[in-house]
Amino acid sequence: MDFAPNPDHELIIEAVEALCARFDDSYWSEHDQRHEFPWDFYREMAAGGWVGIAIPEQYGGGGAGIAEAALVLNRVAASGAAMNGSSALHLTVFGLNPVVKFANDRLKETFLPRAAVGDLHVAFGVTEPDAGTDTSRITTRATDDGMGGWIVNGRKIWTTKALESEVCLLLARTDGIPGEGFDGLSLFLVDLDPEHCEVVPIPKLGRNAVASCEVAYDDLPVESWRLIGERGRGFHHILHGLNPERILLAAMACGIGEAALRRATAYANEREVFGRLIGSNQAVSHPLAKAHMDLHAAMNMMREAAWRYDNGLDCGEHANTAKYLAAEASFSAADHALQTLGGLGYATEYHVERYWREARLQRIAPVSQEMTLNYIAQNVMGLPRSY
């Protein structure tokens, strides 16, 4: 792994930062408060080719790796867009990875070119009310329709961008009994047909410009060619999207922490109390300095995970570690930033409270910190299963 400056990466950073500079903190705060998707920003990013950066060139994408995609989302988050900006894009960046790797040619040729130019919005339907972390308990079922296709019935929650999306990468049970392992789950790219899908946004703490939804599927017809890969192997196929997801989320988390520290550092260099700048007090400066170091360490872990993924090496340990470290570092940075600003940190006009709310999400989704520790303990260290 080479840590020397990469001219291509520097160009990505420069271009994305220039674009994001046109959308300031007020833009993101207003969209968050109004629960309004950032269409102007999304269209600008799509026009620049950033939405399809990791989609293969043969389908109109940029053909870049997860390392480059992570840089894009990191700079988006660091601009002050935080999760509202980066998660408006990231499902298209990583979510279609199982399609690229396992789908039939018809599926690829129909949807990937549209996704590459930002014309296709994609949702991700895995979590259910009674099947959160334990994916084996999924009950949403796709049954044979007798003509080679499928009929889907069930309910999903926390489906990001379902309001804006035309299609959803859906994990549904085709065989077996819930709770008895992961075989029997199949992966589909389904239409979110309003005649068969009821989409309801879930009121939540933050990241309100990008809705998280409950989706009820009622006799949704799915054509046979919309099955991705092998019947009953959907969970195994979707794993190829989970490591990139963790890597990208780590990059986004580090960006949020960077934005929070930028605000805190500027304030600590300006605010005078008892005749001295508060930044001269170690009780203020030391936590910010540690947050800076923690973010840098997490970012390097993310870079290693991305490098391994792009070079075809096993990266499960590295992707999960990056996501864990970045989530902790990001929230710590945002929390110390809020503390540095004191009462003003609680005020919406300074935006730190928004960073704090959005950084907190990383410690829960898409996998909790506790489950990440379980993964490392069991799959890396060989310790006995705890659940």
C-alpha positions as CSV (number, residue, x, y, z in Angstrom):
1,M,0.0,0.0,0.0
2,D,1.5,3.3,-1.1
3,F,1.0,6.5,1.0
4,A,2.7,8.7,-1.5
5,P,0.5,11.6,-2.9
6,N,-1.7,10.3,-5.7
7,P,-2.3,12.9,-8.4
8,D,-5.6,11.3,-9.4
9,H,-6.9,11.3,-5.8
10,E,-5.8,14.9,-5.4
11,L,-7.8,15.9,-8.5
12,I,-10.9,14.1,-7.1
13,I,-10.6,15.9,-3.8
14,E,-10.1,19.3,-5.5
15,A,-13.1,18.8,-7.8
16,V,-15.5,17.5,-5.2
17,E,-14.6,20.2,-2.7
18,A,-15.1,22.8,-5.4
19,L,-18.6,21.5,-6.2
20,C,-19.6,21.1,-2.5
21,A,-18.5,24.6,-1.7
22,R,-21.6,25.8,-3.7
23,F,-23.8,24.1,-1.0
24,D,-23.1,25.6,2.4
25,D,-24.1,24.6,5.9
26,S,-27.3,26.7,5.6
27,Y,-28.4,24.7,2.6
28,W,-28.0,21.4,4.5
29,S,-29.6,22.7,7.6
30,E,-32.7,24.0,5.7
31,H,-33.1,20.7,3.9
32,D,-32.8,18.8,7.1
33,Q,-35.4,20.9,8.8
34,R,-37.8,20.7,5.9
35,H,-37.2,17.0,5.4
36,E,-36.5,17.7,1.8
37,F,-34.2,15.6,-0.5
38,P,-31.2,17.7,-1.8
39,W,-32.1,17.5,-5.5
40,D,-29.9,20.4,-6.6
41,F,-26.9,18.9,-5.0
42,Y,-27.6,15.4,-6.3
43,R,-28.0,16.6,-9.8
44,E,-24.7,18.5,-9.7
45,M,-22.9,15.4,-8.4
46,A,-24.5,13.2,-11.0
47,A,-23.6,15.6,-13.8
48,G,-20.0,15.5,-12.6
49,G,-20.0,11.7,-12.8
50,W,-19.5,11.2,-9.1
51,V,-22.6,9.1,-8.5
52,G,-21.4,6.4,-10.9
53,I,-17.7,6.6,-10.0
54,A,-17.5,2.9,-9.1
55,I,-19.7,1.5,-11.8
56,P,-17.7,-0.2,-14.5
57,E,-16.9,1.8,-17.6
58,Q,-18.7,-0.6,-19.9
59,Y,-21.9,0.5,-18.3
60,G,-21.1,4.2,-18.4
61,G,-19.6,4.6,-15.0
62,G,-16.2,5.9,-13.9
63,G,-14.7,2.4,-13.4
64,A,-12.9,3.6,-10.3
65,G,-12.4,1.6,-7.1
66,I,-13.9,1.9,-3.6
67,A,-10.9,3.9,-2.6
68,E,-11.8,6.7,-5.0
69,A,-15.5,6.4,-4.1
70,A,-14.6,6.7,-0.4
71,L,-12.7,9.9,-1.1
72,V,-15.7,11.4,-2.9
73,L,-18.0,10.7,0.1
74,N,-15.5,11.8,2.6
75,R,-15.1,15.2,1.0
76,V,-18.9,15.5,0.7
77,A,-19.4,14.8,4.4
78,A,-16.5,17.0,5.4
79,S,-17.9,20.0,3.5
80,G,-20.7,20.2,6.1
81,A,-23.1,18.1,4.1
82,A,-22.5,15.3,6.6
83,M,-24.9,12.3,6.3
84,N,-27.6,14.3,4.4
85,G,-25.2,14.8,1.5
86,S,-23.2,11.6,1.5
87,S,-26.1,9.2,2.0
88,A,-28.0,10.8,-0.8
89,L,-25.3,9.3,-3.0
90,H,-23.8,6.3,-1.4
91,L,-26.5,3.7,-2.0
92,T,-25.9,4.0,-5.7
93,V,-22.1,3.9,-5.2
94,F,-22.0,0.6,-3.2
95,G,-25.6,-0.8,-3.3
96,L,-25.4,-2.1,-6.9
97,N,-22.1,-4.0,-6.3
98,P,-24.0,-7.4,-6.1
99,V,-25.6,-6.5,-9.4
100,V,-22.2,-5.9,-11.0
101,K,-20.8,-9.1,-9.6
102,F,-23.7,-11.6,-9.9
103,A,-26.6,-10.3,-12.0
104,N,-27.4,-11.5,-15.5
105,D,-26.5,-9.4,-18.5
106,R,-30.1,-8.1,-19.1
107,L,-30.3,-6.8,-15.5
108,K,-26.9,-5.1,-15.8
109,E,-27.6,-3.5,-19.2
110,T,-31.0,-2.3,-18.1
111,F,-30.1,-0.6,-14.9
112,L,-26.4,0.1,-14.5
113,P,-26.1,2.7,-17.3
114,R,-29.0,4.7,-15.7
115,A,-27.5,4.4,-12.3
116,A,-24.1,5.6,-13.6
117,V,-25.5,8.9,-14.8
118,G,-27.7,9.4,-11.7
119,D,-30.9,8.7,-13.4
120,L,-31.8,5.7,-11.3
121,H,-32.3,5.9,-7.6
122,V,-31.7,2.7,-5.6
123,A,-33.0,1.7,-2.2
124,F,-31.7,-1.2,0.0
125,G,-34.3,-3.5,1.6
126,V,-32.9,-5.9,4.2
127,T,-34.0,-4.9,7.7
128,E,-37.4,-6.0,9.0
129,P,-39.3,-5.2,12.2
130,D,-38.4,-8.6,13.7
131,A,-35.2,-9.2,11.7
132,G,-32.7,-6.5,12.3
133,T,-29.2,-7.7,13.1
134,D,-30.4,-11.4,12.8
135,T,-30.9,-11.5,9.0
136,S,-31.7,-15.2,9.1
137,R,-35.1,-14.3,10.6
138,I,-36.3,-12.5,7.5
139,T,-39.9,-13.3,6.7
140,T,-40.6,-11.2,3.6
141,R,-41.2,-13.9,1.0
142,A,-41.0,-14.3,-2.7
143,T,-43.1,-17.1,-4.0
144,D,-43.2,-18.7,-7.4
145,D,-46.0,-17.3,-9.5
146,G,-46.2,-20.4,-11.6
147,M,-44.9,-18.6,-14.7
148,G,-41.2,-18.3,-13.9
149,G,-41.6,-15.1,-11.9
150,W,-42.2,-14.2,-8.3
151,I,-44.8,-12.6,-6.0
152,V,-43.4,-10.6,-3.0
153,N,-45.2,-10.0,0.3
154,G,-43.7,-8.6,3.5
155,R,-42.5,-5.6,5.3
156,K,-39.1,-3.8,5.5
157,I,-38.0,-0.9,7.7
158,W,-35.2,1.6,7.5
159,T,-35.2,1.5,3.7
160,T,-33.2,4.6,2.9
161,K,-34.3,6.7,-0.1
162,A,-37.5,4.6,-0.7
163,L,-39.4,7.8,-1.4
164,E,-37.1,8.8,-4.2
165,S,-36.1,5.4,-5.5
166,E,-37.5,3.5,-8.5
167,V,-36.0,0.2,-7.6
168,C,-34.9,-1.6,-4.4
169,L,-32.2,-4.2,-3.9
170,L,-34.5,-6.6,-1.9
171,L,-33.5,-9.6,0.2
172,A,-36.5,-12.0,0.5
173,R,-37.1,-15.6,1.5
174,T,-37.7,-18.0,-1.3
175,D,-37.0,-21.2,0.7
176,G,-36.6,-22.5,4.2
177,I,-37.8,-21.4,7.6
178,P,-37.0,-18.1,9.3
179,G,-34.2,-18.4,11.9
180,E,-32.7,-21.6,10.4
181,G,-29.6,-20.1,8.7
182,F,-29.0,-17.8,5.8
183,D,-29.6,-20.3,2.9
184,G,-33.0,-19.8,1.4
185,L,-32.7,-16.0,1.1
186,S,-32.7,-14.6,-2.5
187,L,-31.7,-11.2,-3.8
188,F,-33.8,-9.3,-6.3
189,L,-33.8,-5.9,-7.9
190,V,-37.5,-5.0,-7.7
191,D,-39.6,-2.1,-8.8
192,L,-41.1,0.0,-6.0
193,D,-44.4,-0.1,-7.7
194,P,-46.9,2.2,-5.8
195,E,-49.7,-0.2,-6.7
196,H,-48.0,-2.9,-4.6
197,C,-45.7,-1.0,-2.3
198,E,-46.7,1.4,0.5
199,V,-43.8,3.7,1.5
200,V,-44.0,5.6,4.8
201,P,-41.1,7.7,6.1
202,I,-40.0,7.0,9.7
203,P,-39.7,10.1,12.0
204,K,-36.2,10.1,13.3
205,L,-33.5,12.1,15.1
206,G,-31.4,13.3,12.2
207,R,-30.4,13.0,8.6
208,N,-33.9,14.1,7.7
209,A,-33.1,15.3,4.2
210,V,-32.8,11.7,3.3
211,A,-35.8,9.7,4.5
212,S,-35.7,6.2,6.1
213,C,-38.8,4.4,5.3
214,E,-41.1,1.5,6.2
215,V,-42.1,-0.3,3.0
216,A,-45.0,-2.8,2.8
217,Y,-45.0,-5.2,-0.2
218,D,-48.4,-6.5,-1.2
219,D,-48.4,-9.0,-4.0
220,L,-45.6,-7.3,-5.8
221,P,-44.9,-9.1,-9.1
222,V,-41.2,-9.6,-10.0
223,E,-40.1,-11.0,-13.3
224,S,-37.7,-13.9,-13.3
225,W,-34.7,-11.9,-14.7
226,R,-34.8,-9.6,-11.7
227,L,-33.3,-12.4,-9.5
228,I,-29.6,-11.6,-8.8
229,G,-27.4,-14.6,-8.8
230,E,-28.5,-17.9,-7.5
231,R,-31.8,-18.7,-5.8
232,G,-31.2,-19.2,-2.1
233,R,-27.8,-17.5,-2.2
234,G,-28.9,-13.9,-1.7
235,F,-27.4,-13.4,1.7
236,H,-24.0,-14.6,0.4
237,H,-24.3,-12.3,-2.7
238,I,-25.2,-9.3,-0.6
239,L,-22.1,-9.7,1.5
240,H,-20.2,-8.3,-1.5
241,G,-21.9,-5.0,-1.0
242,L,-21.5,-5.0,2.8
243,N,-17.7,-4.6,3.0
244,P,-17.8,-1.6,0.5
245,E,-20.6,-0.2,2.5
246,R,-18.6,-0.3,5.7
247,I,-15.6,1.3,4.0
248,L,-17.7,4.1,2.6
249,L,-19.4,4.7,5.9
250,A,-16.1,5.0,7.6
251,A,-15.0,7.6,5.1
252,M,-18.3,9.5,5.6
253,A,-17.9,9.3,9.4
254,C,-14.4,10.7,9.3
255,G,-15.7,13.6,7.1
256,I,-18.4,14.5,9.7
257,G,-15.8,14.5,12.4
258,E,-13.5,16.7,10.4
259,A,-16.4,19.2,9.8
260,A,-17.1,19.3,13.5
261,L,-13.5,19.8,14.5
262,R,-13.2,22.6,11.9
263,R,-16.0,24.5,13.6
264,A,-14.7,23.8,17.1
265,T,-11.1,24.8,16.3
266,A,-12.3,28.1,14.7
267,Y,-14.4,28.9,17.8
268,A,-11.6,28.0,20.2
269,N,-9.3,30.3,18.3
270,E,-11.8,33.2,18.6
271,R,-13.7,32.8,21.9
272,E,-12.1,34.7,24.8
273,V,-13.1,33.9,28.4
274,F,-11.4,35.3,31.5
275,G,-9.0,37.3,29.4
276,R,-7.7,34.3,27.3
277,L,-8.7,32.3,24.2
278,I,-10.4,29.1,25.3
279,G,-8.2,27.2,22.9
280,S,-5.2,27.9,25.2
281,N,-6.9,25.8,27.9
282,Q,-5.8,22.2,27.8
283,A,-9.2,21.1,28.9
284,V,-10.4,22.4,25.5
285,S,-7.4,21.7,23.3
286,H,-6.4,18.2,24.4
287,P,-9.8,16.6,23.6
288,L,-9.8,18.3,20.2
289,A,-6.2,17.2,19.5
290,K,-7.0,13.6,20.4
291,A,-10.1,13.7,18.2
292,H,-7.9,14.8,15.3
293,M,-5.5,11.9,15.9
294,D,-8.4,9.4,16.2
295,L,-9.9,10.6,13.0
296,H,-6.6,10.4,11.2
297,A,-6.0,6.8,12.4
298,A,-9.6,5.8,11.4
299,M,-9.1,7.3,8.0
300,N,-5.9,5.3,7.5
301,M,-7.7,2.1,8.5
302,M,-10.4,3.0,5.9
303,R,-7.7,3.5,3.3
304,E,-6.2,0.1,4.0
305,A,-9.6,-1.6,3.8
306,A,-10.4,0.1,0.5
307,W,-7.0,-0.8,-0.9
308,R,-7.4,-4.5,0.0
309,Y,-10.9,-4.6,-1.4
310,D,-9.8,-3.0,-4.7
311,N,-6.9,-5.4,-5.0
312,G,-9.1,-8.5,-4.5
313,L,-7.8,-9.3,-1.0
314,D,-9.9,-10.3,2.0
315,C,-11.0,-7.2,3.8
316,G,-13.7,-8.2,6.2
317,E,-11.6,-7.5,9.3
318,H,-10.3,-4.3,7.9
319,A,-13.7,-3.0,6.7
320,N,-15.4,-3.7,10.0
321,T,-12.5,-2.2,12.0
322,A,-12.5,0.9,9.9
323,K,-16.3,1.4,10.4
324,Y,-16.0,0.8,14.1
325,L,-13.0,3.2,14.6
326,A,-14.5,5.9,12.4
327,A,-17.8,5.8,14.1
328,E,-16.2,6.2,17.5
329,A,-13.8,8.9,16.3
330,S,-16.5,10.8,14.5
331,F,-19.0,10.9,17.4
332,S,-16.2,11.8,19.8
333,A,-15.1,14.7,17.6
334,A,-18.7,16.0,17.2
335,D,-19.3,15.6,21.0
336,H,-16.1,17.5,21.9
337,A,-16.9,20.1,19.3
338,L,-20.4,20.7,20.8
339,Q,-18.8,20.9,24.3
340,T,-16.2,23.4,23.0
341,L,-19.0,25.7,21.7
342,G,-21.0,25.2,24.9
343,G,-24.5,26.6,24.7
344,L,-23.9,27.8,21.1
345,G,-23.1,24.2,20.2
346,Y,-26.7,23.4,21.0
347,A,-28.0,26.1,18.7
348,T,-28.9,25.1,15.2
349,E,-27.3,28.2,13.6
350,Y,-23.8,26.8,14.4
351,H,-24.5,23.4,12.8
352,V,-22.5,21.4,15.3
353,E,-25.6,19.9,16.8
354,R,-26.5,18.6,13.3
355,Y,-23.0,17.0,13.0
356,W,-23.5,15.5,16.4
357,R,-26.9,14.0,15.5
358,E,-25.6,12.6,12.3
359,A,-22.3,11.3,13.8
360,R,-24.3,9.3,16.4
361,L,-26.1,7.3,13.7
362,Q,-22.8,5.7,12.6
363,R,-22.6,3.8,15.9
364,I,-25.9,2.1,15.3
365,A,-26.2,1.6,11.5
366,P,-25.9,-0.4,9.4
367,V,-24.4,-2.6,12.1
368,S,-24.0,-1.8,15.7
369,Q,-20.7,-1.3,17.4
370,E,-21.4,-4.3,19.6
371,M,-22.1,-6.6,16.6
372,T,-18.9,-5.4,15.0
373,L,-16.9,-6.4,18.1
374,N,-18.7,-9.8,18.0
375,Y,-17.5,-10.2,14.4
376,I,-13.9,-9.4,15.2
377,A,-13.9,-11.6,18.3
378,Q,-15.4,-14.6,16.6
379,N,-14.2,-14.5,13.0
380,V,-10.8,-12.9,13.5
381,M,-9.7,-14.0,16.9
382,G,-11.4,-17.3,17.1
383,L,-13.3,-16.7,20.3
384,P,-16.5,-18.6,21.0
385,R,-19.8,-17.2,19.7
386,S,-21.6,-15.1,22.3
387,Y,-25.1,-15.1,20.9
